[in-house]
């Protein structure tokens, strides 16, 4: 992981500095950009007047000390910006991931057990729609239908304008409002999560359902299932205690990667639903060529992927004891 993180910093740094545009000129107005002294001062402030290898060493030194640099757009430390926007993305991504797992895994298991039945066809159709439907299209459809048309869902944002955010503890509105006993805020925050989390869960739900179904079909065809049935074990016992644990290994792998994708910031969904998370922050940083923010976010994404992959690898031992023995 350490080697991968160091390589990730190098890739992030090189990509951000190979963009054929000048971030300083993008931030300055026309009159300031025409002033060589002003441009030179800005370049010196962000170290762009130094050799690229020296800029990379400064970037590494900052990361070691938890310093991601200063954003050109917000004039704030990038780490402070990330800490401000990350809770919204974590809350939305976690709810979406839980929805996809709670619905996708049982649906995939039932579809495999009742192969070629109506519920199997429904599960495959749902998976196909979830995987195929573009996220931005689905977001517009549910927003126009349930908010604009039927008016049974709240609008974009994390809270209605009449509510103030709960006292900050974790930045997660559901948890903070529950801790503060503000149940009206809790209900409003939960209502605002329904549409964006459903949109986010659609694609992941389709993948998890299809993977669970395929893995369960393979497990149900193994010899130990036939032996269990020959010994008179109940179908419920065979499915839950024997077939499902073996089928969960590919599901856990896929689920971990899907959760990492969600945590990386869902740009389109957060933009459409005006969700103040890392996705919107990343989009604004890219548009304004804010390279310190882009490097900080990309490095964070790389670390998230590596950590979740490590957790997924360690979880194999809980699902399959043979991994420990090997």
N, C-alpha and C positions, 0 to 999 in steps of 0.2 A: 504493500500500500504506500509506503514511504517513497519508493522509487516511482510509482505511478503518479503520485501527487506532484513530485518534482518535475516529471515529464509533462504533466498537465499544466504546470505553471509556465513552462517553456512554450508549449503550444499556444496557450492563451495569450502570452505576451507577444509572440511573433505575429499571430493573426491580428491582434488589435493594432499593431504597429505597421502592418502591411496594407491597411485600408488606404486606398488612393484618395484621401481627403485630409484636410487640415482641421483638426478639432478646434484649434484656437480661433481660426478665421470663422468657423461655424458659430462660435459663441459671441464673437465681437460684432458690433454693428459696422456699417459701411464706413463711417467716419473714423472709428477706432481702428478698423482693419487697415486703413490707409496711413496710420501713424506707425512708423517702424519702431519707435521707442516703446509704444504700448504693446505691439506684437512681441517684441523681444522680452519685455517684462513678463508677459503671460507665459512665454515659452520657458523662461527661467524659473517661474513659480512652479510649473509642473514638470520641470526637469527635461523638457524636450530639446534643450540646447546641448545636452550631454550625449556622448557616444551611446549607441544602443546597448552595448554590453554593460555599460555602467548603469543605464536605466534599469536593466534586468536585475542587476545585483541589488540596486536600491529597492526594487519591487520585492525581491526575495527577502531582504532584510525587514521590510515592512510587514510581510506576511508572518515571519517568525515572531514578531512582536504584536501580532494581531492588528496591524495597521494596513488597511486596504487602500489607502490613499484618500485624496479629497476629490469629491465630485466637482467637475467643471460647471455643471448646470446648477446644482443646489448649493454649492460652496460649503457643503457639510462633509464630514468624514463618511466614506462609502459604507463603512461598517454600521454607522448610526442609521443611515438610510435603509440598509438591509434589515436591521433589527426593527425598524419601524414598519416596513412593509411585509416582512416574513410571516408574522402571526396570521394575517388575513389569508395568505396562501396556504399555510399549514392547516388552518381550520377548514377551509373549503376543500382542499385536497384530501384530508383525512376523512371527512364526511362522505365525499364522493367515492373514495376507495372502500370504505366500510359498506356503502350501499352495493357496490359492485360485487364484493365478496359475499355479503349476506344473501344476496339474491342469486349471484352467478354460480356459486359452488353447489348449493342444493338443487338448483335448476339443472345443472350439468349432470349431477348424480342421478336425479330422477329420469332425465332424458336417456341416460345410458341404461338404467335398469329397465325402463319401459321403451326399449328401442322400437322405432317405427310406429309408435303410437302418436296420438294427436299432440300430446305434450312434448314429445320428441321433435315433431315438426314445428311446433310453436317455438321451442328453444332454439332450433336452428334458424328459423326465420328472424327471431329477435336478435340473435348473434349477427346474422348477415346485415340487418338494418343498422345495428349499433356500430359495426365495423365500417360499413360503407358510407353512412351518412356523414357529410362534412360537419365539423364541430360548429363552424360559424353559421351554417345554414340551420342546423338544429337549434342553436341558441336564438336566432332570430325568430324561428317558428314558435318555440315555446314562449318566448317573451311577447310576441304579437298575439298569440292565442290566449294565454292564461292571464297576462297582465293587461294588454290592450283590448282584447276582445271580450273575454269572459269576466275580467276584472276580479278574479278570485285569488290572485297572487300579488304580493307587493312588487314595487318597481325595483330598478337597479340600486346598487349600494348595499351596505351592510346593515343599515338601520333606516327607519323612516326619519324624516326631518324633525319630527316632534320629540324624538328620543335622543338623549345624550349618551355617549358611550359609557359603559360601566367603569368604575375605578380600575385603573391599570394594575394588573397582577401578572398575567401571562400574555395579554394582548389578544387572547381568544375570547370573543364576546360571550360565547355560551358558558365557558368556565367562569369568567370574571363576573358576569351577571348573576350566576348561581351562587358564587361565593359572597357576593354583596346582598343576596336576597332580593334582587330586582327581577322578579319573575315576569313582569310585563316586558322588560327589555329582553329577557331570555326568549320569550315567545316570539317577539318581533324579529330578533336575530335569527332564530330557527326558521321562521317563515321566509326570510330573505335568502336562506341557504338552500331552499328547496329547488328552485329552478336552476341555478348555476351548478349545484352539485349533481342534479339529475343529468344535465347536459354532459358534464365531465365524466359521470359514471357510465354513460352509454357505451362509449368505445371500450372502456376497460371491462364492462360487464359482458360485452360480446366476446372478447378474447378469453376471459376467465371461463365463461360458460362452454365455449367450444373446446378449450383445453381440458377442462374437467371431464366433459363428455368423452373425449377421445381417450384420456388416460383411464377413465373408469371402464370403458369398453375393453381396453387392453388388459386391465387387472381382472375383470370378470371372466376373461378367457383363459386365465392361468390355471395350472394344475391344482394349486392349493385351494382354489375356490371349488373345484370339482370334488376334491377330497372332503372339504368341509360339508358340502351338500350330501355326499355319500355317508358321512358320519351322522347326519341328521341335524346339523346346526340350522338355526332359523336364518331366513334370508336377511333379516335385519342385522343379526350378529355378523354374518359373512360380509355384508356391505360395509357396515360402520367400523368393525374392528379389524377386518382383514384387507378388504379391497381398497377402501378409501385412503388409509394411511399411505399405501404404496402409490396411489394415484395422485396424492397431493404434492409429490416432489416437483413435477413440472409446473404445477399450479403455483406453488410457492415461488419458484424461479420467475415465472412470468409476472406474478403479482408484485414481487419486489421491484422488478424493473418498471412496471406500470406505476407503482407508487412513487418511484424516483422521478419518473416523467412528470407526474402531477406536482410534486414538490418543486420541480425546476421552474415552475411558473407557467401557467396556461395563458398565453398572451391573448388569444382571440376571445376566450370566454371572459377573462377579467376585463378586457376592453369593452365588450358588448354589455356586460352587466355592471360596468363602472365599479368594479371590485378593486379596492386599493391594495393590491398585492404585488408580488415580485414580477408577475407577468407584465403589468402596466408599467412598472418602474423600468423593466428591461427594455420595453418598447420605446419609452421616452428617451432612455439613455442611448439607444441605437440610433434613433432619429436625430438626436442632437450631437452625435459623435462624441459622447462623453466616455472616453476610453478608460479612465480609472474606474468608473462604475461598471462598464462592460467587463473589464478584467476581474473585478471583485465578484460579480455575479457568476461569471463563467467558472471561476475557480471554485466558488461555493457549490455550483452544480456538479463539478467533477468530484468534489469531496463527498457530496451526498450520494452519488452513484457508487463510489468505492465503499462507503460505509454500509449502504444497504446491501450491496453484493456480499460483503463480509458477513452481515447478519443472516442473509439467505443461506450462505454456505454453512454457517454454524447451525442453522435450524435443521439442516439435513440429518444431523445426528439425533434430533428428537423424533424425526419421522421414521428413520431407518437405522436401527442399532448397528447394522453391518458397516456403516460409514465409520463409526468409532473403532470397531475391531480392525478395519483395514488401515 
